[in-house]
């Protein structure tokens, strides 16, 4: 990528919850992944630990209470996103394998900062670069290979679907 690009660095925690080969995803209604499937998760609040943020975000976005089973690793993505003074986003995500311990799928309460109108189950055959975030695509790759890889994933032709 060129040196004169202006990157917004985004950091978040994301939960992979698989059941019968399907992944629980949210419908994203904001950010560079708007109108696509995305993983439940997001950024940390002040003084919040990674796993506490994971549990809070998952519950807020899906209605499901989780336990964090395993830290799967960290991956990063770079893609065009014209937002504020930035031309691109550098998205860094910590991936966790999670299990349900309570709750049920709901249409989440809407509040300022809530970027999920609801959750659903998808199979790998249902997701593409045109309808899913890089986080979802990488989750299915992890399911197949058992690893996230080391290198940044660059999506230079990314389209933000407003």
C-alpha positions as CSV (number, residue, x, y, z in Angstrom):
1,X,0.0,0.0,0.0
2,X,1.1,3.6,-0.7
3,X,2.8,5.6,2.0
4,X,0.6,8.7,1.6
5,X,-2.6,6.9,2.7
6,X,-4.2,7.9,6.0
7,X,-5.1,4.9,8.2
8,X,-7.6,4.7,11.0
9,X,-6.5,1.9,13.4
10,X,-9.4,0.0,14.8
11,X,-8.9,-2.7,17.5
12,X,-11.5,-5.2,18.7
13,X,-12.3,-8.6,20.1
14,X,-14.4,-11.1,18.2
15,X,-16.2,-14.3,19.1
16,X,-16.4,-17.4,16.9
17,X,-19.4,-19.5,17.9
18,X,-19.9,-22.4,15.6
19,X,-22.8,-24.9,15.8
20,X,-23.3,-27.7,13.2
21,X,-20.8,-26.1,10.9
22,X,-22.6,-22.8,11.0
23,X,-21.2,-19.5,12.4
24,X,-23.2,-17.0,14.4
25,X,-22.9,-13.6,12.7
26,X,-24.5,-10.2,13.1
27,X,-25.9,-8.0,10.4
28,X,-23.7,-4.9,10.5
29,X,-25.3,-1.5,10.2
30,X,-22.3,0.8,10.5
31,X,-18.6,1.2,9.7
32,X,-16.7,-0.3,6.7
33,X,-18.6,-3.6,7.0
34,X,-22.1,-2.0,6.8
35,X,-24.8,-4.2,5.2
36,X,-22.6,-7.3,5.5
37,X,-22.3,-10.2,7.9
38,X,-19.8,-9.6,10.7
39,X,-18.6,-11.3,13.8
40,X,-20.1,-10.4,17.2
41,X,-17.6,-8.3,19.0
42,X,-16.1,-4.8,19.0
43,X,-13.9,-2.4,20.9
44,X,-13.1,-2.1,24.6
45,X,-14.6,0.3,27.1
46,X,-12.4,2.1,29.6
47,X,-10.6,-0.3,32.0
48,X,-12.3,-3.3,30.4
49,X,-10.3,-6.5,29.8
50,X,-10.3,-8.3,26.5
51,X,-12.5,-11.2,27.7
52,X,-14.9,-8.9,29.6
53,X,-15.3,-6.9,26.4
54,X,-15.9,-10.1,24.4
55,X,-18.7,-11.2,26.8
56,X,-20.3,-7.8,26.9
57,X,-20.2,-7.2,23.1
58,X,-21.5,-10.8,22.4
59,X,-24.4,-10.3,24.8
60,X,-25.3,-6.9,23.5
61,X,-25.2,-7.9,19.8
62,X,-26.8,-11.4,20.0
63,X,-28.6,-11.9,23.3
64,X,-26.4,-14.9,24.1
65,X,-24.3,-15.1,27.2
66,X,-20.9,-16.8,26.5
67,X,-17.9,-18.2,28.1
68,X,-14.6,-17.6,26.4
69,X,-13.0,-20.9,25.6
70,X,-9.8,-20.1,23.8
71,X,-7.7,-17.2,22.4
72,X,-7.3,-18.2,18.8
73,X,-4.9,-15.4,17.9
74,X,-4.7,-12.0,16.3
75,X,-5.2,-11.0,12.7
76,X,-5.2,-7.7,10.9
77,X,-6.9,-6.4,7.7
78,X,-6.4,-3.2,5.6
79,X,-9.0,-1.8,3.3
80,X,-10.2,1.4,1.8
81,X,-12.7,3.4,4.0
82,X,-13.3,7.0,3.4
83,X,-14.2,8.1,7.0
84,X,-13.5,11.5,8.6
85,X,-9.9,12.4,7.6
86,X,-9.0,8.8,6.9
87,X,-8.7,7.0,3.5
88,X,-8.3,3.4,4.9
89,X,-8.8,1.3,8.0
90,X,-6.3,-1.0,9.6
91,X,-8.5,-3.4,11.6
92,X,-6.8,-5.5,14.3
93,X,-8.9,-8.3,15.7
94,X,-8.3,-10.7,18.6
95,X,-10.3,-13.9,17.9
96,X,-11.8,-16.0,20.6
97,X,-13.6,-19.4,20.4
98,X,-16.7,-19.0,22.6
99,X,-19.5,-21.2,23.8
100,X,-23.0,-20.4,24.8
101,X,-23.8,-20.6,28.6
102,X,-27.2,-18.7,28.6
103,X,-29.6,-16.4,26.8
104,X,-31.2,-16.7,23.4
105,X,-30.9,-14.9,20.1
106,X,-32.7,-11.6,20.2
107,X,-33.1,-8.5,18.2
108,X,-30.7,-6.3,20.3
109,X,-31.7,-3.2,22.0
110,X,-30.7,-0.2,19.9
111,X,-28.5,2.5,21.4
112,X,-25.9,5.0,20.3
113,X,-22.9,2.8,19.2
114,X,-25.0,-0.4,18.7
115,X,-24.1,-1.6,15.2
116,X,-26.1,-4.8,15.1
117,X,-29.8,-5.0,14.3
118,X,-29.7,-8.8,14.9
119,X,-27.8,-12.1,14.6
120,X,-28.2,-15.2,12.4
121,X,-26.5,-18.5,11.5
122,X,-24.6,-18.8,8.2
123,X,-22.6,-21.6,6.6
124,X,-19.4,-21.1,4.7
125,X,-21.2,-21.6,1.4
126,X,-23.4,-18.6,2.2
127,X,-20.6,-16.0,2.7
128,X,-18.6,-14.2,0.1
129,X,-16.4,-11.1,0.0
130,X,-19.5,-9.3,-1.3
131,X,-21.8,-10.1,1.7
132,X,-19.4,-10.7,4.6
133,X,-16.6,-8.8,6.5
134,X,-13.0,-10.0,6.3
135,X,-13.5,-11.2,9.9
136,X,-16.2,-13.7,8.9
137,X,-14.2,-14.9,5.9
138,X,-11.2,-15.4,8.2
139,X,-13.3,-17.3,10.8
140,X,-14.3,-19.9,8.2
141,X,-10.7,-20.1,7.1
142,X,-9.7,-20.8,10.7
143,X,-12.4,-23.5,10.9
144,X,-10.9,-25.3,7.9
145,X,-7.2,-24.8,8.7
146,X,-7.0,-24.4,12.4
147,X,-4.9,-21.3,12.2
148,X,-5.3,-17.6,11.4
149,X,-2.0,-17.0,9.6
150,X,0.5,-14.3,10.2
151,X,0.2,-11.9,7.3
152,X,-2.1,-8.9,7.0
153,X,-5.0,-9.4,4.6
154,X,-5.3,-6.4,2.2
155,X,-8.6,-5.8,0.4
156,X,-7.6,-3.0,-2.0
157,X,-10.9,-3.3,-4.0
158,X,-13.2,-3.2,-0.9
159,X,-16.6,-1.7,-1.4
160,X,-18.4,0.0,1.5
161,X,-22.1,-0.9,0.9
162,X,-24.0,2.2,2.0
